[in-house]
Amino acid sequence: MISASVLKNDEKAIFRLRELYSKYGYSRYKVSKFEEYDLYAHNKSFLVSENVLTFTDTDGRLMALKPDVTLSIVKNIAANGNETQKLYYNENVYRTSPSADGFREIMQTGLECIGNIDDMAMCEVLLLAAKSLDVISEDNILDISHMGFLLGMIENAGLEGTDADKMIGFVEHKNLPAIRSLCEALSISKDATDALCALTSLYAPMEEVLERVEGMVKGEKMSEAYRELKCICDMLKSCGVGEKIYVDFSTVNDRTYYNGVTFKGFVKGLPDSVLSGGRYDTLMRKMGKSACAVGFAVYLDKLDRLSIDTKDYDVDVLLLYSEESDKLLTARTAEEQRALGHSVLCASGERTDIRYRKLMKICGREVVTLEAND
């Protein structure tokens, strides 16, 4: 068994998340380290970072070290909607990171549910997203939205094409002055303008928001989105995870890829999301697949900036010895302490650079405990 004390934050998360997803019947999926560059060139807005590391293969094709896993899975999986495939992955991706200069090799974990996505499947993915955040830190929030609700309101207001895209961008940044300015320029009614601003400003626990937006529902698209959100809310509440789930309609993704529920996860101590996902049927159609799909990724590279289980010591036992110490006793004492589950550093002479729980010393043929901080 690997001791958790020797693992970094991202390594701990990988093992715990793999165990979590396996418990829910998800199977591990492996993808190639690289794909043809065209796959990413045609879908750059889907990527976390648009920078892609490329190389020329021996046959002259331009290849890329994969910056994303979802695109590779969608490209390579047989998905016709007749059966639901539940997959999780732990894969290295290659991209730039906000926490470092240049390209990095980053371990990314996540899951995809592909096939017939009903309310139960949707709820399960959100439940796993919430539980994934708990693996990282108990102090977390999962923000969810529904592209159908927002797009329905935008369509009802008479916005389409590039104007609709502009409005989505303004909603994402909660830019109320820009929303009102665009509506005024396009002669959008005051009621529709006020509704868009009210929706953008909402941020509260799921149940509370649903009560407040029920009166805004207008048209088939908004009605279906509200029904789905209400169903998800009730199911998540019954699973005991509803209290840390908030609705924020500014949580949006590119509408050329996403069409339903979208969500982002945050933990205390990090300024931006550590988890992101949503329903991406539109991406599936774009890539010639008839199935539906929903999934999320956990950005493990961001955990480098998060202090979890910070220890105030380097080793459990610092064992000092000298030329006069009994060498057999020294070796045996160190192994006895390790057998007790302690980490032990053997050192000749004083070590002021090491933080320890217990300081022991081999004095001739005797073991002496000089300090204990248990």
N, C-alpha and C positions, 0 to 999 in steps of 0.2 A: 504494500500500500504506500502511495506517495503522501508524504506529510504536507499538509496545507501551508506549513510555515516556510517552505522553500519555494512556493509558487507566487508569481506576481499576480496583480489584480486580474489581468486579462486571462491568465492561465487558470485561475480559480473559476472564473466565470465560464470558461469553455467547458470544463468538466461538469459543472453544475447544470448548465443549460442542456448539454447532451443528455444528461440523466432525466431532466424535466421533459424534454421533447419525446424521448423514448417511452416514458410512462404514458404518454397520450397516443401512442401507436404510430408515431412518425418514424420513418426509416431514413437512415443516412444516405445521402446522395453525393457521389463524387463527380467532379467535372475536370476537364482538361485545364492545364495551367494557362493555355492561350487559345485564342480564337482569331479568325480573320478580322482585320481591322475594320472592315466595312460594317460589321455588326455594331460596333461602338460609334463609328462615324455617323451612322444613320439614326442613332438614339442617344446623342450626347446630352440632351436635356433630361434624360432619365437617370443619368449618372450623378453620384455625389460630387465628383470632380470631373471636369471635362478633359483634364490632362490624361493622355493615354501613352503608355510606354510601348513603342513599336520596334519591330525588327523585320528584316527580309529573310524569308525561309529559303531553303536550298532550291525550291522550285520557282522562286521569284515572287511568290505571294507576299503581300505585306501583312504581317501578323502582329498581334498585340498580346502582351501579358495582361490577363484579364483584370480590369478595374472594378468588375461587378460580377456577382454570381447569378442573380435572377435572370439576366438576359441569356446567359449560357444555358440555364436550365430550360427556359422557354424554347430556345432554339433547338435543343437536342431531345426534348422529351416528346413522346407520342401522347397528345392530349386532345381527345375528341369529345369529352364531356360524358361519355358513357359510364365511366367510373371515376371515383375521386382518389387522387394520389396525394398522400401526406408525406412530405419530405422535409428533412432538415439537413443542414450542411455546416461544416467547419472547413473553410477554405482560405488560402492565402490570396489576397488581392493586392494589386500593385497600383498605387496612386499617391498623389500628393496629400499631405495631411496638414490641417491647421496648426498642429502642435510641433511640426518639424519642417525644415527646408528640404526641397527636392522630393524625389519619389521614395516611398517606403513600402516594404513588404509587410502587410497588415493581415492578421488573422481576423476573419469576419465570420460570424455565425448568424444563423437565421433559419427561417422555415418558409415553405410554400405549400399551400393547399390548392390543388389544381383539379378541376373537374366540375361536378355539380355542386355549386356553392349555395347551400340553403341557409336559413337562419341559424341552425345549430352549428354548422361549420363556421359561419362568420363569428358567432359568439365564442366558439372554442379558440379561434385564432386570437381574438381580443383578450380572452382569459389567459392565454399563454403569453401574450405581450405583457399583461399586468404582472404575471408571475415571473417573467424574465426580469422585469425591473426590480422585483423583490429580491431576486438572486444577487443583483448588483448592490442595492441599498434599500432598506425598508423605508427610507424617507424619499418617496417618489410620487410622481403624478403622471397619469396617462391622459393626454388631451386627444379627444376624438372629434371628428367632423363628418359631414356627408356631402360629397360633391354634388349629389342629386338635389339636395335641399338648396344649396347656394345657386347652382346652375338654373334650377327651376325659378327661383326668385329673379335672377338676372334676365331670363327669358321673358318672364311676366312683365318685367319693366321695359321690354322692347329692345334690349341690348343684344347684339350678335357680332360675330366675327372678331375683328381686332378690338372693337369697343368692349366686347365681353371679356377678352383677354386682359385688357387694361383694368377693367373693374376687378377681376380676380386678383390681379397684382396689388391693387389698392386695398382690397379686403385683407389679403395676406399680411400687409404691413400696417393694418389698422389705421389707414390714412383717411380719416373722415373728411377733412377739407378737400382732398383730391376726389373723393367719391361724390361729394356735393357739387364740385366744380364740373366734373364730367357729366353728371346728370343735368346740370343747368345748361351746359353746352349742347346737349342732345335733346333738350326740352322734355326730360323725364318728369313725370308728375311728382308733386310734393309727397304724396302718400307713398309712392314707390321709393323715392329717395330716402324718406324717413325710415322705411322698412329695411332698406339696405344698410343704413347707418346703425339701426338698432341691432340687426343681426351681427354686424361686425363687432359691436361693442360687448356682446354677450360673452361672459366667461363665468361659469358657475358649475356646481355639481350636476351631473347628468339629469337626475330626476327634476331638479329645479328648473333647468333650462327647457326641458321638454314641456313643462307646464306653461312656460312663458311664450314659447314659439307656436303652440298649438293654434292660436288665433291667426298666425301669419300664413298658415297653410292655404295654398291656392293652386289648383291644377293637379294633374295626375303625377307629375314628376315629384313635386313637393310632398304630395300625399304618400307616395310609396316610400320616399326617404324618411318621412316622419314615422311611418309604420315600422320600418326596419329599425330605426333608432330606438323606438319605444320597446320593441321586442327584445333588442339587445340589452337595453337598460334593465328590463325585468329579469332576463336570464342571468346577467352578470350580478345583479343584486342577490339573486337566489344562490349564487355561488360564493357569496361573501366578499366580493372584490369591488363593489360599486362605490364605496366611499372615497377612493382615490382616483376615480375616473371623472374627468371634467369635459364639458362640451365647449369647444372653441371653434367657431366657423371660419376663423382665419387660418386654421390648420388645413391648408390646401396643397395639392400636388398638381402637376401638369395635366390638364384635362385631355391631352392627346394620348395619355397612358392610363390615367386613373378615372374611374367612373362612379365609385360608391363610397363606402366608409374609408376615411383616411385617418391616420393617427400618428402621434409622436410621443415618445416617452422621455421624461426628464428625471434626474436625480439631484439631490442637494449636493452642491459643491462643484457642479459643472454648468457653464453658462449656456450651453446649447443642448439639443436633443442627443440622447445616447441610443435611441431606438426610433425607427421610422418605418412606416408601411402603409398598406391600404389595398383596396380591391382594384385590380388592373385588367379587367376584361378587355378594355380598349387596346392595351398593349398586345394581348393575345390575338385579337383580330388583325392588328397591324402585322403580326408575324405569321399569319395564316393558320391560326389555331382556333378551333370552334369551342373549346372548353372555357370555363370561367376560372378566375384565380384570385387569390388573396394571400398576402404574405408580409413578412417584415424582416428587417436586418438589425442586428445589434452591432454598434460601432465600437469594437473592443479597443481600438487605438486611443479612444478618448479616455479610457480608464487609467491611462498613464498619469493623468492630471487629478485623479481622485484618490484621496487617502482613505483606504479601507483597512480595518484591522491593523492599524499602525502599531508596531511594537516599540517599546521603550528600551529594548535590549537587542544585542546582536546574536548572542548565544545564551543557552541556559547555563552552561558551566564553562568557566575559564579555568583550565587545569594547568598550573605552573609546575615546572620541574627544572632541575639543574644538573650539572655534571655529577654531583654527589647522589642524585636521586636513584632509587632502585628502578631500573628500566622495566623490568617485568611487572612490578607493582604499578608503574605509571600506565603501561599499556592495558593492564587488567582493569584498573580503576576507570579509565576512559571508556572501555567497552561496557563495564557494568552500568555506568551512567547512561550510555546510549541505549542499553537494553531497557532502561526505565523510561525511554521515550524522550530523553533530553538531547539537545544538540551540545556537542562538546568541542572546544578548541583547545588543543594542547600547545603550550608555548613555553619556550625556555627564556626565563627572565621576565621582568615586569612588562605589562602591556597596558598602557594608559589610554590607548585608542579603541579599546574594546568595551562595549557595554554588556554586562552579564547579570544573570539572576544570582548565581552562586560563584564564589571564588574559592578554589581549592588548590592545595599545594602538596607535592610529594616531598616531604622532608626526610631524606635518608630512606628508611624502610617504613615510614609512617605517613598516613593520609590525614591532612589537617584542613578543616574548613575554616577559611579566614573571614568569609563574609557570606551572608545569605539574605537575599532580598525577596523571598517568597511572600 
